[in-house]
Amino acid sequence: MDFEKLKKMGPFSDAMLNRIISFQEKQHPAWDETASFDERIKDLPLHALVFSNPDRNPATHRHTVAPFYPLRSELRRIAAFIKKIGANVRTVEFECGNGFIGSLLGREGIKVEGIRGNHYKPNQIESFYDSAVFSLLDDDIDQVDVALSIWMPSGVNLTPAILAARPKLVVYMYSSHEHEGVSQTGVPEAFNDLPANYKLIEEWSITRPVDLFHEIWPDLTPSMEETRHTRIYASTDYFDIAVEDDEEVVESYDWEKELEMALLGHEAKQFLQAKGIVS
C-alpha cells in the first residue's frame, strides 16, 4: 500500500478546510452564475458535493450543487456509449435540475439538452451549467436518441415518459437507499420490467464509505454509506454495442483529488486497525 501522499495530509487538510469554508460562506465562484463554468468548478470542494450548504431549505430547494460527486472516468464511459449511437445524437436529460451533471457529461464530446419537467424543484444554486455543451429546453419533446435520468426525484417514476420519447439509449443513475420506506431516488419499479425492445447492456456501482470525512477529519460531519448505481439500456438495434476500457490518461476533477486523499486515509486507518495500532 502506498501511503506516501499522507505525509502531506497536514497542509492538504488546511487547504481543504479553507475551500469548504469559502464555499459555505458563498465566496467560492460556484455561486457566481455570471462566471465561466471552468471558474465555477475549479477547486469546488468534495464536501459541497456530499452535503448541501447549511442554509439550504430542503422544503424549497434540492441539493446545493448536485446529489453526488461525479467521477470523470464514469462520465467518459457514458459518453463513449452515447458516441456509439452515431453522429449528431440528440441527448436529453429529464428532470435535469441545474445542469451541473449534464454539463460535465457534455464536456466529454457530446451536446446535452435538459428538461426541468413537471417535478422541478430548484437546486440551491439554480443554474450551474456550461452553455457551450448544455442547453435548457422550454418544452417536452417527442423523440430523443439518448435519454438521461440522473437522480430521478423521490417517489416519481419517469420511465413511461422517457420510453414514450423512443430513445435508442437510456442512462439511469440512481440510489436504491430508502429512508423510512421512501426511496431516495425515483421508485423501486423504475426501469424494471421494460418492454422486450429494451435490454440492459451495462451497469456499475460506486459506493461512498460511511463517514467519508468524519472518519479522517473528526470535526467534519458524519455521513451514511451510499451506493450509486448506473444502468445503461439499449433499444433493439443497439443491443450489441460495447465500450472498451478507457486507457487514456486524463485530468480528474478537483474534487476527485480530495476524494483520493480521503479514501487513502480510510485505507490507512483500516490498515493500522488490522495491526492493532489504532482503535
Backbone bond lengths (Angstrom), bond angles and torsions (degrees), N, CA, C in turn:
res aa  C-N    CA-C-N  psi(-1)  N-CA   C-N-CA  omega(-1)  CA-C   N-CA-C  phi
1 M - - - 1.456 - - 1.529 109.69 -
2 D 1.331 116.10 136.47 1.458 120.74 -176.36 1.527 109.00 -104.63
3 F 1.342 115.22 98.23 1.455 120.22 179.94 1.534 111.53 -102.04
4 E 1.329 116.26 17.99 1.462 120.56 -176.00 1.527 111.92 -56.49
5 K 1.339 116.33 -38.76 1.475 120.13 -177.55 1.517 112.17 -61.95
6 L 1.341 116.95 -24.58 1.459 119.69 -177.15 1.531 112.47 -69.67
7 K 1.315 116.90 -12.76 1.468 119.63 174.75 1.525 111.06 -63.91
8 K 1.347 115.74 -22.11 1.471 120.61 -179.85 1.523 111.45 -98.25
9 M 1.339 117.43 14.15 1.459 120.82 -173.95 1.530 112.24 -61.48
10 G 1.329 119.07 -35.04 1.463 121.64 -179.12 1.517 112.78 -58.01
11 P 1.335 117.33 -64.08 1.470 118.94 179.98 1.528 112.48 -64.25
12 F 1.337 116.78 -32.48 1.464 119.55 177.16 1.524 110.00 -61.40
13 S 1.338 117.25 -46.53 1.463 121.80 -178.54 1.524 111.23 -61.49
14 D 1.333 116.66 -42.78 1.474 120.43 179.52 1.528 110.55 -60.38
15 A 1.337 115.94 -46.44 1.461 119.60 -179.22 1.526 110.99 -65.19
16 M 1.333 116.84 -39.65 1.456 120.53 179.77 1.529 110.62 -63.77
17 L 1.319 117.08 -45.47 1.467 120.51 179.78 1.517 111.08 -62.80
18 N 1.319 117.47 -36.20 1.465 120.57 176.79 1.523 110.79 -64.44
19 R 1.336 116.74 -38.79 1.468 119.66 177.85 1.531 110.93 -66.02
20 I 1.325 116.28 -39.94 1.462 120.03 179.13 1.525 110.58 -63.00
21 I 1.337 116.67 -45.68 1.468 120.84 179.86 1.519 110.52 -63.52
22 S 1.330 116.52 -43.03 1.463 120.67 178.72 1.523 111.19 -58.58
23 F 1.336 115.82 -42.41 1.459 118.96 179.66 1.528 110.51 -67.10
24 Q 1.329 117.12 -46.74 1.461 120.03 -176.71 1.524 112.00 -64.03
25 E 1.320 116.48 -29.75 1.469 120.42 177.88 1.527 111.82 -87.63
26 K 1.318 115.96 5.80 1.475 123.94 176.50 1.525 112.25 62.69
27 Q 1.331 114.98 32.71 1.459 120.82 175.06 1.521 111.69 -94.52
28 H 1.321 116.53 -14.58 1.464 121.01 -179.28 1.525 109.70 -74.13
29 P 1.359 118.49 143.47 1.469 121.35 -179.20 1.532 114.38 -59.18
30 A 1.343 118.19 -17.00 1.464 119.84 178.41 1.523 111.97 -54.74
31 W 1.321 117.20 -30.09 1.465 121.57 -177.95 1.532 112.41 -79.62
32 D 1.318 117.51 -13.10 1.467 122.03 -175.11 1.523 109.90 -92.75
33 E 1.313 117.02 101.11 1.458 120.95 -176.48 1.525 112.63 -72.83
34 T 1.332 117.94 -6.12 1.469 120.48 175.24 1.530 111.68 -91.67
35 A 1.326 117.38 -11.58 1.469 120.62 -179.99 1.527 109.91 -78.60
36 S 1.323 116.70 161.55 1.458 120.87 178.03 1.524 109.30 -71.07
37 F 1.325 115.87 157.47 1.463 120.25 179.37 1.522 110.21 -61.88
38 D 1.324 117.67 -38.37 1.471 120.85 177.78 1.528 111.10 -57.89
39 E 1.338 115.83 -43.64 1.463 119.82 179.91 1.525 110.99 -67.07
40 R 1.319 115.84 -36.84 1.467 120.05 -174.36 1.526 112.69 -72.54
41 I 1.332 117.54 -30.65 1.468 118.85 -179.31 1.525 112.85 -93.62
42 K 1.322 118.11 -9.21 1.463 120.56 179.89 1.529 108.96 -67.22
43 D 1.326 116.20 128.71 1.467 122.81 179.02 1.527 112.79 58.12
44 L 1.333 116.85 24.83 1.469 119.53 174.60 1.523 107.70 -67.07
45 P 1.332 118.50 120.92 1.469 119.24 -173.24 1.525 112.56 -71.83
46 L 1.305 115.71 143.45 1.462 121.93 176.11 1.525 110.35 -55.89
47 H 1.308 117.25 -37.61 1.463 123.18 -179.24 1.533 111.00 -54.16
48 A 1.330 117.13 -36.41 1.469 121.52 -178.53 1.520 112.29 -73.52
49 L 1.337 117.01 -13.53 1.456 121.26 177.81 1.525 111.79 -101.84
50 V 1.315 117.15 -5.97 1.462 122.04 174.88 1.532 109.89 -102.49
51 F 1.340 115.58 -38.75 1.462 121.20 -179.36 1.526 109.94 -121.09
52 S 1.319 115.67 148.83 1.458 119.85 170.54 1.523 109.60 -81.24
53 N 1.329 116.32 164.37 1.454 120.58 179.78 1.533 110.47 -65.28
54 P 1.332 118.01 146.28 1.468 120.04 -176.88 1.526 114.08 -58.09
55 D 1.328 117.92 -25.69 1.471 119.71 -177.45 1.527 113.35 -91.31
56 R 1.326 118.11 5.07 1.469 119.44 178.25 1.524 110.34 -70.25
57 N 1.333 116.48 138.85 1.456 121.81 174.13 1.527 107.84 -99.43
58 P 1.342 119.23 105.58 1.467 120.75 -175.97 1.520 113.55 -64.34
59 A 1.347 117.40 -17.65 1.467 119.66 177.99 1.525 111.43 -72.15
60 T 1.327 116.51 -25.14 1.470 119.75 -176.22 1.522 113.74 -115.75
61 H 1.336 117.31 -18.60 1.466 119.58 -173.92 1.520 111.94 -136.39
62 R 1.331 114.03 143.31 1.460 121.28 172.59 1.523 109.26 -73.56
63 H 1.338 115.61 -170.42 1.463 121.76 179.70 1.529 110.65 -48.35
64 T 1.311 115.78 151.48 1.466 119.36 -178.39 1.527 111.06 -59.40
65 V 1.325 117.61 -53.27 1.466 121.45 178.89 1.520 110.50 -110.47
66 A 1.324 116.85 -60.67 1.469 121.91 -174.23 1.517 108.40 -154.73
67 P 1.332 118.18 162.65 1.463 120.56 -178.48 1.519 114.84 -80.54
68 F 1.342 117.97 -6.78 1.453 120.71 -179.13 1.518 108.91 -162.11
69 Y 1.347 115.57 169.44 1.462 118.74 176.32 1.529 108.73 -92.06
70 P 1.325 117.99 117.32 1.467 120.32 177.72 1.526 110.72 -78.88
71 L 1.314 115.48 146.16 1.456 122.12 175.97 1.516 108.80 -105.42
72 R 1.304 116.38 137.28 1.464 118.57 -176.65 1.525 111.22 -63.27
73 S 1.319 117.28 -35.49 1.465 120.50 -178.23 1.531 111.08 -60.69
74 E 1.332 117.41 -40.32 1.460 118.82 -178.21 1.525 111.40 -74.60
75 L 1.323 118.16 -35.39 1.457 119.53 178.08 1.524 110.78 -70.09
76 R 1.309 117.22 -33.66 1.465 120.04 174.74 1.534 110.30 -64.93
77 R 1.323 116.69 -36.75 1.467 120.10 178.52 1.531 110.91 -67.22
78 I 1.327 116.78 -43.25 1.459 120.07 176.35 1.524 110.35 -60.65
79 A 1.323 116.95 -45.31 1.466 120.55 179.31 1.520 111.32 -60.50
80 A 1.323 116.96 -36.95 1.472 120.12 179.27 1.526 111.01 -64.07
81 F 1.325 117.31 -39.02 1.466 120.32 175.73 1.525 110.53 -64.06
82 I 1.320 116.10 -43.35 1.465 119.51 -179.51 1.518 110.95 -61.27
83 K 1.318 116.90 -40.88 1.469 120.38 -179.88 1.516 112.17 -64.82
84 K 1.332 117.88 -23.50 1.462 121.30 178.15 1.526 112.20 -68.33
85 I 1.337 116.52 -20.18 1.464 120.12 -179.01 1.523 110.96 -70.31
86 G 1.329 117.04 -29.64 1.459 120.48 178.83 1.514 111.07 137.78
87 A 1.338 114.62 -172.29 1.463 120.69 -179.60 1.529 110.22 -85.29
88 N 1.333 116.25 157.96 1.466 122.75 176.67 1.531 112.06 53.71
89 V 1.321 115.15 44.31 1.466 121.21 -179.02 1.525 109.61 -78.46
90 R 1.322 116.11 133.19 1.460 120.08 177.11 1.525 108.99 -91.57
91 T 1.326 115.64 113.27 1.462 122.65 -178.03 1.519 108.79 -111.39
92 V 1.326 116.51 123.32 1.464 121.23 -176.67 1.520 109.91 -126.13
93 E 1.330 115.92 130.50 1.459 121.35 175.11 1.523 108.98 -96.61
94 F 1.324 116.58 121.56 1.456 122.72 178.76 1.526 109.80 -85.94
95 E 1.347 116.74 136.67 1.472 121.84 -175.82 1.530 109.36 53.37
96 C 1.317 114.74 60.98 1.465 120.98 -167.07 1.521 114.87 -80.72
97 G 1.327 118.30 -8.84 1.459 118.71 -179.08 1.525 111.83 63.49
98 N 1.338 116.06 -133.16 1.467 119.55 -176.17 1.522 113.69 -88.32
99 G 1.330 118.03 -1.06 1.464 120.78 176.32 1.508 115.05 87.26
100 F 1.335 118.16 5.47 1.463 121.20 -175.05 1.534 112.02 -63.91
101 I 1.334 117.36 -52.78 1.463 120.41 -178.43 1.519 110.48 -66.49
102 G 1.336 117.16 -43.62 1.464 120.58 179.07 1.516 112.67 -59.78
103 S 1.335 116.47 -35.22 1.465 119.87 179.29 1.524 111.60 -69.11
104 L 1.327 116.32 -41.14 1.465 119.15 177.68 1.520 110.61 -62.87
105 L 1.323 116.88 -40.03 1.466 120.37 176.22 1.519 110.01 -64.77
106 G 1.333 116.85 -42.75 1.455 120.71 179.69 1.518 113.46 -60.64
107 R 1.308 116.88 -29.90 1.459 120.71 -179.18 1.531 112.94 -73.88
108 E 1.338 115.58 -1.70 1.465 119.43 175.24 1.531 111.93 -96.62
109 G 1.332 116.26 21.06 1.461 119.47 170.15 1.507 116.20 105.10
110 I 1.341 117.50 17.31 1.458 120.31 176.56 1.521 109.01 -132.55
111 K 1.331 116.18 167.60 1.456 121.40 173.71 1.525 108.18 -103.67
112 V 1.324 116.05 139.37 1.460 121.00 -179.56 1.522 109.10 -126.21
113 E 1.333 115.19 135.80 1.456 121.19 172.18 1.519 108.09 -112.20
114 G 1.321 116.91 152.52 1.455 120.17 -177.27 1.513 112.89 -129.17
115 I 1.330 115.00 140.66 1.460 122.27 174.09 1.521 107.90 -115.25
116 R 1.311 117.25 123.82 1.461 119.54 179.36 1.530 111.18 -77.36
117 G 1.306 118.79 -29.91 1.451 122.53 166.31 1.518 116.29 76.42
118 N 1.334 114.17 -175.18 1.462 121.73 -173.46 1.521 113.46 -76.27
119 H 1.322 117.51 -17.48 1.465 120.94 -175.97 1.528 111.04 -107.27
120 Y 1.326 115.71 21.29 1.461 120.90 -174.00 1.526 112.05 -65.65
121 K 1.320 114.55 128.84 1.456 123.02 167.56 1.518 105.39 -133.00
122 P 1.323 119.09 127.85 1.467 119.78 -171.31 1.513 113.30 -66.05
123 N 1.326 115.50 145.99 1.455 119.94 165.31 1.524 108.09 -66.01
124 Q 1.328 116.68 159.66 1.460 118.46 176.10 1.533 109.90 -60.68
125 I 1.341 116.94 -41.17 1.469 120.23 167.41 1.519 105.22 -93.83
126 E 1.323 116.80 99.70 1.460 121.12 -164.23 1.524 113.35 -67.87
127 S 1.313 117.63 -39.38 1.467 120.76 178.88 1.515 108.92 -122.33
128 F 1.310 116.21 119.58 1.460 121.33 -177.89 1.527 106.87 -145.46
129 Y 1.334 115.48 68.82 1.461 118.35 -176.43 1.519 111.47 -137.26
130 D 1.325 114.07 162.42 1.459 123.18 -179.86 1.524 107.46 -99.31
131 S 1.323 116.85 105.69 1.465 120.85 -174.57 1.525 112.75 -65.54
132 A 1.339 117.49 -12.47 1.461 119.80 177.73 1.526 111.59 -73.16
133 V 1.334 117.09 -23.97 1.473 119.92 -175.53 1.524 113.18 -130.15
134 F 1.338 116.80 -7.47 1.468 120.56 -175.11 1.515 109.35 -134.85
135 S 1.332 116.44 137.39 1.469 120.42 176.74 1.513 109.43 -139.91
136 L 1.319 116.12 147.41 1.459 122.13 178.92 1.530 109.67 -89.44
137 L 1.332 116.17 138.93 1.459 122.89 175.51 1.520 109.06 -99.33
138 D 1.320 115.91 142.40 1.457 120.14 179.13 1.524 112.28 -80.87
139 D 1.329 116.21 -32.86 1.464 120.28 -173.90 1.521 110.63 -127.80
140 D 1.336 115.24 159.44 1.458 120.09 172.37 1.517 109.76 -64.43
141 I 1.328 116.19 156.44 1.461 120.14 -179.77 1.516 110.04 -123.28
142 D 1.317 115.71 158.50 1.463 121.15 -172.90 1.519 112.90 -79.83
143 Q 1.331 117.67 -35.11 1.459 119.23 -172.88 1.514 110.72 -146.06
144 V 1.338 115.31 140.18 1.460 121.22 176.89 1.517 108.33 -135.46
145 D 1.320 116.34 161.61 1.464 120.37 174.41 1.528 111.13 -87.49
146 V 1.330 115.14 -43.45 1.465 120.90 -179.79 1.523 108.59 -129.63
147 A 1.318 116.52 127.62 1.461 121.96 177.20 1.522 109.31 -107.55
148 L 1.312 116.03 130.27 1.458 122.42 176.64 1.520 109.05 -108.06
149 S 1.314 116.51 127.54 1.464 121.60 172.40 1.519 106.77 -123.68
150 I 1.323 115.55 99.35 1.459 121.72 -173.25 1.523 108.70 -113.16
151 W 1.333 115.83 107.24 1.464 122.50 179.77 1.531 110.04 62.92
152 M 1.322 115.38 62.39 1.454 122.21 177.07 1.532 109.88 -51.30
153 P 1.335 118.61 136.12 1.473 119.96 -179.41 1.525 111.78 -54.71
154 S 1.318 116.61 141.31 1.451 121.83 -177.53 1.525 111.32 -57.26
155 G 1.331 115.53 133.92 1.449 121.37 177.92 1.508 115.08 80.55
156 V 1.312 117.45 1.24 1.470 122.46 -177.69 1.525 108.96 -108.21
157 N 1.309 117.34 141.62 1.467 122.23 174.42 1.522 109.00 -118.47
158 L 1.318 115.59 102.72 1.469 121.00 -179.51 1.526 112.83 -86.65
159 T 1.333 117.08 -0.20 1.463 120.13 -174.92 1.526 112.49 -53.81
160 P 1.341 120.56 -50.83 1.469 119.12 -178.74 1.528 113.30 -59.63
161 A 1.326 117.15 -42.50 1.464 120.24 -179.09 1.522 111.34 -65.15
162 I 1.334 116.26 -38.79 1.463 119.43 -179.74 1.521 110.96 -69.80
163 L 1.324 117.72 -44.53 1.465 119.89 179.91 1.522 111.63 -66.36
164 A 1.332 117.09 -28.21 1.467 120.28 177.77 1.519 111.62 -64.74
165 A 1.340 116.76 -22.65 1.468 120.70 177.96 1.523 112.06 -83.22
166 R 1.319 117.60 0.20 1.467 124.80 174.87 1.537 112.98 53.65
167 P 1.334 117.62 52.42 1.467 119.30 -179.91 1.526 111.96 -71.85
168 K 1.305 115.35 149.74 1.467 121.01 173.45 1.525 110.53 -78.48
169 L 1.326 115.79 -29.57 1.462 122.21 -177.90 1.527 107.94 -138.80
170 V 1.330 115.98 140.68 1.467 121.92 175.04 1.520 107.95 -125.63
171 V 1.323 116.18 127.82 1.467 121.83 175.96 1.523 107.05 -111.91
172 Y 1.326 115.91 119.44 1.463 122.17 -174.73 1.524 108.51 -120.84
173 M 1.328 116.94 115.63 1.463 122.77 177.79 1.523 107.98 -115.26
174 Y 1.352 116.34 126.98 1.461 119.15 -171.39 1.526 110.68 -158.52
175 S 1.324 115.05 171.10 1.455 121.77 171.76 1.523 108.05 -120.29
176 S 1.324 116.92 142.02 1.459 121.15 177.07 1.526 111.39 -92.67
177 H 1.332 117.04 4.76 1.458 121.08 -179.23 1.529 110.39 -65.50
178 E 1.327 115.59 140.78 1.463 121.74 176.62 1.519 109.81 -122.37
179 H 1.326 115.28 147.11 1.466 121.34 173.83 1.521 107.83 -126.60
180 E 1.335 114.82 117.29 1.473 121.44 -178.35 1.528 110.88 52.77
181 G 1.335 114.98 42.36 1.449 120.96 175.83 1.512 115.63 80.41
182 V 1.325 117.74 2.74 1.467 121.85 -179.16 1.523 108.97 -108.98
183 S 1.322 117.15 128.98 1.463 121.29 -179.28 1.520 110.80 -66.38
184 Q 1.324 115.90 138.95 1.464 119.82 177.56 1.523 110.48 -65.12
185 T 1.330 116.16 -35.65 1.460 120.39 177.11 1.522 108.81 -130.53
186 G 1.330 116.49 138.50 1.452 121.70 172.86 1.510 113.89 53.77
187 V 1.333 115.21 -140.88 1.463 123.82 176.67 1.521 107.41 -137.02
188 P 1.334 118.70 155.17 1.473 120.07 -176.61 1.525 113.90 -57.18
189 E 1.324 118.00 -30.78 1.466 120.24 -176.61 1.526 113.82 -82.81
190 A 1.333 118.40 -1.84 1.467 120.03 -179.81 1.532 110.72 -58.82
191 F 1.300 116.11 129.06 1.468 124.86 178.12 1.522 113.63 59.24
192 N 1.315 117.09 21.71 1.460 120.94 168.89 1.532 108.55 -99.94
193 D 1.321 116.22 157.45 1.471 121.33 -179.98 1.528 111.71 51.79
194 L 1.330 115.18 49.02 1.464 120.13 178.56 1.525 110.72 -71.64
195 P 1.326 117.56 156.77 1.467 119.31 175.43 1.525 111.10 -61.31
196 A 1.333 115.97 160.22 1.468 121.86 -172.40 1.519 113.39 -61.38
197 N 1.313 117.31 -20.12 1.464 119.08 -179.34 1.525 113.09 -85.01
198 Y 1.351 117.59 11.86 1.462 121.77 172.60 1.525 109.06 -128.07
199 K 1.322 114.73 142.81 1.463 120.76 -176.30 1.527 109.56 -142.29
200 L 1.332 116.21 139.95 1.461 121.10 174.08 1.525 108.60 -73.48
201 I 1.343 117.03 120.16 1.460 119.93 -177.13 1.534 113.21 -112.26
202 E 1.334 117.71 -12.42 1.469 119.92 -179.19 1.532 108.80 -161.74
203 E 1.322 116.21 144.33 1.463 119.65 174.57 1.522 109.33 -157.19
204 W 1.320 115.75 152.20 1.465 121.97 173.49 1.531 108.42 -156.30
205 S 1.320 115.82 165.81 1.463 121.66 179.95 1.522 109.55 -135.76
206 I 1.317 115.38 148.16 1.460 122.37 178.70 1.524 107.87 -130.15
207 T 1.323 116.94 125.00 1.458 121.35 -177.06 1.522 111.03 -106.80
208 R 1.321 114.67 128.37 1.472 120.94 171.42 1.520 107.02 -91.38
209 P 1.326 118.91 121.16 1.469 120.12 -175.48 1.524 112.27 -67.58
210 V 1.322 115.66 155.29 1.453 120.52 177.07 1.532 109.46 -59.44
211 D 1.332 116.07 140.83 1.472 122.55 178.12 1.528 111.78 52.54
212 L 1.321 115.17 51.33 1.470 120.67 -178.76 1.526 111.53 -50.69
213 F 1.333 117.00 -44.57 1.463 120.79 179.01 1.532 112.13 -92.92
214 H 1.319 116.13 -47.00 1.465 121.68 -169.74 1.533 112.38 -60.05
215 E 1.318 116.98 -32.98 1.462 120.71 -178.87 1.526 111.43 -65.25
216 I 1.327 116.72 -30.62 1.466 121.67 -177.20 1.521 111.31 -101.42
217 W 1.328 116.32 -38.33 1.462 122.52 179.76 1.532 107.10 -121.04
218 P 1.349 118.97 90.87 1.466 122.57 -170.86 1.526 114.86 -57.52
219 D 1.328 117.89 -22.59 1.469 120.09 179.72 1.527 112.09 -75.63
220 L 1.325 117.26 -14.06 1.455 120.02 -178.72 1.530 110.71 -90.61
221 T 1.315 115.40 162.88 1.466 122.55 -168.54 1.525 113.28 -68.56
222 P 1.346 117.31 135.40 1.473 119.65 171.37 1.530 110.66 -63.87
223 S 1.323 116.52 158.40 1.465 120.84 178.52 1.519 109.17 -151.66
224 M 1.315 115.75 151.79 1.459 120.84 179.22 1.528 110.06 -79.09
225 E 1.316 115.41 162.55 1.466 120.03 170.07 1.527 108.77 -69.70
226 E 1.310 116.54 140.66 1.467 119.76 178.43 1.528 109.30 -140.61
227 T 1.317 115.90 131.76 1.457 121.19 176.67 1.519 109.32 -111.11
228 R 1.311 115.19 127.97 1.470 122.55 179.17 1.519 108.45 -107.82
229 H 1.304 115.40 130.43 1.455 121.61 -177.92 1.538 110.45 -109.01
230 T 1.315 115.09 146.45 1.461 121.36 171.98 1.521 108.55 -126.44
231 R 1.316 115.72 128.80 1.454 121.52 174.70 1.521 108.91 -124.15
232 I 1.321 115.87 141.76 1.463 120.91 175.59 1.526 107.96 -122.31
233 Y 1.325 115.20 123.41 1.461 122.27 179.04 1.521 109.10 -111.14
234 A 1.316 116.32 144.85 1.464 121.48 178.64 1.519 109.68 -125.17
235 S 1.335 115.45 149.96 1.458 120.29 173.43 1.531 108.86 -82.95
236 T 1.306 116.34 171.16 1.468 123.22 -166.65 1.520 114.99 -46.22
237 D 1.320 117.76 -48.46 1.471 120.61 -174.02 1.526 112.54 -69.82
238 Y 1.334 117.69 -7.43 1.465 120.67 -174.01 1.529 111.92 -123.79
239 F 1.326 117.11 18.44 1.464 120.39 179.92 1.526 112.84 -58.73
240 D 1.307 117.40 -29.20 1.466 120.70 -171.32 1.524 114.59 -97.03
241 I 1.314 119.00 2.21 1.460 118.16 -177.79 1.532 110.03 -70.15
242 A 1.296 115.46 146.25 1.463 121.92 -179.83 1.517 108.52 -147.91
243 V 1.328 115.27 160.07 1.459 121.34 -177.24 1.519 108.71 -126.78
244 E 1.324 116.23 134.36 1.465 120.96 176.66 1.526 109.87 -72.89
245 D 1.330 116.64 157.52 1.456 120.32 173.70 1.520 109.40 -61.42
246 D 1.318 116.00 138.81 1.460 121.98 -177.37 1.536 109.25 -80.16
247 E 1.313 116.19 111.03 1.463 120.06 -179.16 1.525 112.49 -100.54
248 E 1.336 116.72 -2.96 1.454 119.70 178.94 1.526 110.09 -70.75
249 V 1.312 116.86 135.28 1.456 121.32 178.20 1.529 108.43 -86.05
250 V 1.337 116.07 116.13 1.461 120.69 -179.53 1.524 108.97 -126.52
251 E 1.313 115.38 157.89 1.463 120.26 -179.85 1.522 109.41 -73.87
252 S 1.314 116.51 134.21 1.460 121.07 178.52 1.523 110.04 -82.24
253 Y 1.329 116.70 167.36 1.453 120.96 175.12 1.527 109.30 -68.04
254 D 1.318 116.64 155.78 1.462 120.30 -178.86 1.528 111.66 -59.81
255 W 1.341 117.50 -38.11 1.474 118.83 -178.93 1.523 112.08 -67.95
256 E 1.328 117.93 -21.14 1.461 119.69 177.40 1.523 111.40 -70.84
257 K 1.320 117.25 -26.16 1.463 120.45 177.24 1.525 109.72 -69.12
258 E 1.333 116.75 -37.11 1.463 119.81 174.89 1.525 110.20 -69.07
259 L 1.332 116.55 -38.80 1.460 120.81 178.42 1.523 110.59 -61.03
260 E 1.325 116.62 -43.27 1.460 120.67 179.90 1.531 110.85 -59.27
261 M 1.330 115.70 -42.90 1.461 119.10 -178.82 1.536 110.77 -69.12
262 A 1.320 117.45 -39.89 1.468 120.67 179.02 1.522 110.56 -63.41
263 L 1.323 116.63 -46.04 1.472 120.38 -179.13 1.524 110.93 -66.45
264 L 1.332 116.59 -35.33 1.457 119.90 176.97 1.531 110.29 -65.94
265 G 1.336 116.34 -38.42 1.453 120.01 176.32 1.523 111.83 -62.67
266 H 1.353 116.63 -41.44 1.462 120.66 176.05 1.532 110.82 -60.64
267 E 1.322 115.37 -44.49 1.465 120.24 -178.29 1.529 110.65 -63.42
268 A 1.329 116.29 -42.09 1.464 120.10 -179.70 1.531 110.84 -65.48
269 K 1.326 116.54 -40.58 1.467 119.55 -179.79 1.527 110.61 -65.27
270 Q 1.333 117.31 -41.38 1.465 120.57 177.63 1.526 111.03 -63.98
271 F 1.335 115.83 -37.62 1.469 120.93 178.67 1.535 110.32 -62.59
272 L 1.333 115.74 -44.66 1.459 120.26 -179.52 1.531 111.60 -69.48
273 Q 1.336 116.37 -37.20 1.469 119.66 177.06 1.516 111.29 -63.24
274 A 1.312 116.56 -39.21 1.471 120.74 -179.51 1.524 110.91 -64.04
275 K 1.351 116.19 -27.57 1.469 120.40 178.87 1.521 112.08 -92.59
276 G 1.370 115.79 1.38 1.439 119.74 178.35 1.520 114.22 75.85
277 I 1.336 116.46 17.66 1.461 119.95 -176.31 1.522 112.03 -84.47
278 V 1.346 116.90 -35.27 1.469 121.17 176.82 1.513 107.50 -128.94
279 S 1.340 115.50 157.10 1.469 119.98 179.75 1.522 110.52 -93.92
